[in-house]
Amino acid sequence: MQITPSSEIAFSPGIQCLIPLFYAAWADRVLTPTEVSTLRAKADDLFFLTDDDKQLALEWSSPSRPPDAFLFRHWEQTLRKGMDAWNGSRRPTLTDLGLLMAEQAADQWDGDYPVDNWQDPKIVQKLQGLEIQLKSLNLDTYRSLFDAPSTEITGIAPESKVLQKFLDGPYGGIRQTVQTLLSDPVFHRRHYDTKEAYRGQVLDWIKALARQKMGALAYPHECGGKNDMGQYAAVFETLGYFDLSLAVKFGVQFGLFGGAIHALGTERHHKAFLGKAGSLELPGCFAMTETDHGSNVRGLETTASYDAEAGEFIIHTPTEEAGKEYIGNALHGRMAVVFAQLTAAGTNHGVHAFLVPMRDENHDLLPGVRVEDCGYKLGLNGVDNGRIWFDHVRVPRFNLLNRFGDVGESGDYSSPIQHPDKRFFTMLGTLVGGRVCVPRAGLSAAKTAVTIAVRYGLRRRQFSPGPTTPETLLLDYPSHQRRLMPLLAKAFALDIGLKKLTDRYLHRSEADMREIETLAAGLKSCATWFATRAIQECREACGGKGYLWENRFADLKADTEIFTTFEGDNTVLMQLVAKGVLSAFQKEFMEEGARAILRYVGQRINTSFTEQNPFVTRQTDKEHLLSSEFQLNAFRFRERRLLYSLSQRLRNLVKSGFSAYAAGLECQNHMLALAEAFVERWVLEALDEKISSAQDAALTDLLDPVRSLYALQTIEGHKGWYLEQEYIQPVKSKAIRKTVDELCLELRQKAVVLTDAFGIPDHLIAAPIAV
Ligand SMILES: Cc1cc2nc3c(=O)[nH]c(=O)nc-3n(C[C@H](O)[C@H](O)[C@H](O)COP(=O)(O)OP(=O)(O)OC[C@H]3O[C@@H](n4cnc5c(N)ncnc54)[C@H](O)[C@@H]3O)c2cc1C
């Protein structure tokens, strides 16, 4: 490299001839694993380069060091100059351009270069070989060098692109990067005969993603990350379109294992382990669940007893059933974050997390650690889940993740949070990031299923009205529209809700945490339940074809259904949601006293005048039913009514002598109904807010019926309750049903535009029936 008098960088002729190839490879801002191996193997083989040039070529082919904006622009400008100088009758190849640019550079190069003739057939042949290999990888990128990008290549309508951009927000770039990576041949999905083969494949995939620095995105800069949880969540969501074993193992390694070190450890743990977790140099597990204790984390039995003389914790599994169960990465992991009851100086301080080495550098188990494979599962067989037992395993005091509780050399315990309950919930609360991400991957699977079912419904025909008329398209049957369009609308609503939740999480303050935990528990539950239901319906909508492995539903169904259980069982989480809503309500009353009571009474009176008067409860005109005002009012009414009645019931029960626990059991189903109403209302508000932020009328036209269909199908689903409450009269209930049918027909006309706006590329949908 030389600096010219005009202070411009001038690369040697040898490097100059490679610039078109590097530009092509990096044009989509990502070097896929195959591009890396091609460039690296070939660069060494380019006999005409000097050693320095070979070194530079190797640097430019490192996936974790993309060219900065300055270098990339320099490549582009050099390339454009080369194109301007081309006077051949055909369009130049990258080799043509490279050779031309090398010749130009040779004229200006200040010094010797070991090539006299750049048209030497041996040089041409080497460059052409490299070009052919790179070009075959990503034709779109290659074309875009010469032509303006064309929407015809993918056949996606402009409205879909606009909507996709609107939904992606600032994360379109990272999603695109991951999609490009996943288009590389190394990410080819196939059916694996054994769990071992599948797990080996998933491990290789994770390594490829770690090399691209995808795993460490949420970690601090000094640990190799970008401090960007938003990007991490977008990567995780995108992996959900491809292979859920990959998404889950990725989440276990970087989100649970690394995430626990990040959230529960302090600087010393970050320095020692976080970088290694992010690069996968240190594969690890998150070992919380035990055979006897899953949802009840406080009941865990594994012990961590402090031995002050040795300055060590002794990690021990007291009974066979206290063994850690279902632990992801148990077979590939070398270290585990183990949750155990901390005892120091004879006092139990509750559950804390410890870093416990499991295997040595040769991958042999360390003394005192026993691991068993959980074996084949209903799905996710690419993830190595196992059971782990510890027999008096000693770890240094340093290995306690001590952000919320520490033990001094002599065994004295200290914590910034005095109350043990508060400490426990704060500790678990810091892990809420997983609960924010998991439903996004689950929803990706549902969006894939809906896209496949819609596309199939638009090509498959069955039955015709007469012998001379063509058979009817499946999606033209009102029943088919009724089955799929509400799912499509709800997928949009949840997508927008989950992205808003991610945003709230990213910009959280200490005071927001309680509400964010409540929202994360609720949205995780509702989105993953939805995914399970939607995928089943979409499979059925594709008939027997949906049952073939190649059409994706087998894996989508099998791999997502456990999303309703891990990261917290949904039914248990929904009770947390109800408790969160109740305590926010009680807090308001405690803080505001009589003012709050007056406000609620006023609200109730107002509702009975404006929403529950005989005119409104019978109102059936379209304008009213499709108005966001009616829809939001109805959702808010349901939540409020369930909340008041629940809090009153609980108060009366406690007054009559029930313990708080017994009163909670008595009202358990009421609590679940409140939690659902809370999430549904929050999602509708998020959707409404997003639509209001749209500047483009075309976007509003697309999303308004989506909102109405989400809202009215939900009201229709609870119509028994609304009728009981006399919030609607039978005539209005019927009108809502009819309007849902009409909205289904309206969305059927927009189904392709809407499903394309999910932005799932064909290579990820990868179902022959969805071509
Ligand atoms: C594939 C997979 C991967 C996993 N990976 C990990 C991992 O990496 N690390 C880890 O620590 N754990 C992991 N787990 C464990 C997972 O987190 C637990 O399965 C989950 O927390 C539920 O616990 P459980 O299975 O013991 O169910 P239980 O808690 O026994 O629940 C069983 C049923 O009882 C119901 N129930 C329980 N309590 C109540 C209540 N109070 N009120 C009403 N109903 C109730 C639940 O709704 C559920 O239907 C994984 C599990 C699976 C299946």
The ligand as a MOL file (V3000), in Angstrom:
LIG
                    3D

  0  0  0     0  0            999 V3000
M  V30 BEGIN CTAB
M  V30 COUNTS 53 58 0 0 0
M  V30 BEGIN ATOM
M  V30 1 C -36.1720 -28.7940 25.5210 0
M  V30 2 C -35.9790 -28.1840 26.8750 0
M  V30 3 C -34.8620 -27.4130 27.1310 0
M  V30 4 C -34.6410 -26.8860 28.3960 0
M  V30 5 N -33.4860 -26.2000 28.6420 0
M  V30 6 C -33.2020 -25.8160 29.9140 0
M  V30 7 C -31.9290 -25.2410 30.2280 0
M  V30 8 O -31.0600 -25.0600 29.3580 0
M  V30 9 N -31.6920 -24.8980 31.5140 0
M  V30 10 C -32.6220 -25.0690 32.4930 0
M  V30 11 O -32.3480 -24.7350 33.6340 0
M  V30 12 N -33.8270 -25.6250 32.2270 0
M  V30 13 C -34.1380 -26.0080 30.9660 0
M  V30 14 N -35.3490 -26.5950 30.6880 0
M  V30 15 C -36.3110 -26.7990 31.7620 0
M  V30 16 C -37.5190 -25.8860 31.6800 0
M  V30 17 O -37.1460 -24.5820 31.9980 0
M  V30 18 C -38.6040 -26.4610 32.5750 0
M  V30 19 O -39.1060 -27.6150 31.9290 0
M  V30 20 C -39.7140 -25.4820 32.8770 0
M  V30 21 O -39.2600 -24.4580 33.7060 0
M  V30 22 C -40.9370 -26.1580 33.5070 0
M  V30 23 O -40.5740 -26.9310 34.5940 0
M  V30 24 P -41.0930 -28.4470 34.7060 0
M  V30 25 O -40.7740 -29.1360 33.4410 0
M  V30 26 O -40.5160 -29.0050 35.9450 0
M  V30 27 O -42.6380 -28.3300 34.8120 0
M  V30 28 P -43.5260 -28.1700 36.1450 0
M  V30 29 O -43.1220 -26.9400 36.8530 0
M  V30 30 O -43.5470 -29.4380 36.9020 0
M  V30 31 O -44.9500 -27.9490 35.4880 0
M  V30 32 C -45.7420 -29.0440 35.0000 0
M  V30 33 C -47.1670 -28.5750 34.7310 0
M  V30 34 O -47.7450 -28.1180 35.9490 0
M  V30 35 C -48.2730 -26.8290 35.8170 0
M  V30 36 N -47.9800 -26.0580 37.0360 0
M  V30 37 C -46.8300 -26.0020 37.7450 0
M  V30 38 N -46.9510 -25.1490 38.7860 0
M  V30 39 C -48.1950 -24.6570 38.7280 0
M  V30 40 C -48.9310 -23.7120 39.5040 0
M  V30 41 N -48.3890 -23.0670 40.5200 0
M  V30 42 N -50.1960 -23.4360 39.1410 0
M  V30 43 C -50.7760 -24.0330 38.0910 0
M  V30 44 N -50.1290 -24.9370 37.3250 0
M  V30 45 C -48.8630 -25.2380 37.6330 0
M  V30 46 C -47.5340 -26.2070 34.6340 0
M  V30 47 O -48.3840 -25.2820 33.9690 0
M  V30 48 C -47.2540 -27.4070 33.7570 0
M  V30 49 O -48.3250 -27.6110 32.8870 0
M  V30 50 C -35.5970 -27.1000 29.4220 0
M  V30 51 C -36.7300 -27.8460 29.1490 0
M  V30 52 C -36.9360 -28.4050 27.9120 0
M  V30 53 C -38.1460 -29.2480 27.6960 0
M  V30 END ATOM
M  V30 BEGIN BOND
M  V30 1 1 1 2
M  V30 2 1 2 3
M  V30 3 2 2 52
M  V30 4 2 3 4
M  V30 5 1 4 5
M  V30 6 1 4 50
M  V30 7 2 5 6
M  V30 8 1 6 7
M  V30 9 1 6 13
M  V30 10 2 7 8
M  V30 11 1 7 9
M  V30 12 1 9 10
M  V30 13 2 10 11
M  V30 14 1 10 12
M  V30 15 2 12 13
M  V30 16 1 13 14
M  V30 17 1 14 15
M  V30 18 1 14 50
M  V30 19 1 15 16
M  V30 20 1 16 17
M  V30 21 1 16 18
M  V30 22 1 18 19
M  V30 23 1 18 20
M  V30 24 1 20 21
M  V30 25 1 20 22
M  V30 26 1 22 23
M  V30 27 1 23 24
M  V30 28 2 24 25
M  V30 29 1 24 26
M  V30 30 1 24 27
M  V30 31 1 27 28
M  V30 32 2 28 29
M  V30 33 1 28 30
M  V30 34 1 28 31
M  V30 35 1 31 32
M  V30 36 1 32 33
M  V30 37 1 33 34
M  V30 38 1 33 48
M  V30 39 1 34 35
M  V30 40 1 35 36
M  V30 41 1 35 46
M  V30 42 1 36 37
M  V30 43 1 36 45
M  V30 44 2 37 38
M  V30 45 1 38 39
M  V30 46 1 39 40
M  V30 47 2 39 45
M  V30 48 1 40 41
M  V30 49 2 40 42
M  V30 50 1 42 43
M  V30 51 2 43 44
M  V30 52 1 44 45
M  V30 53 1 46 47
M  V30 54 1 46 48
M  V30 55 1 48 49
M  V30 56 2 50 51
M  V30 57 1 51 52
M  V30 58 1 52 53
M  V30 END BOND
M  V30 END CTAB
M  END
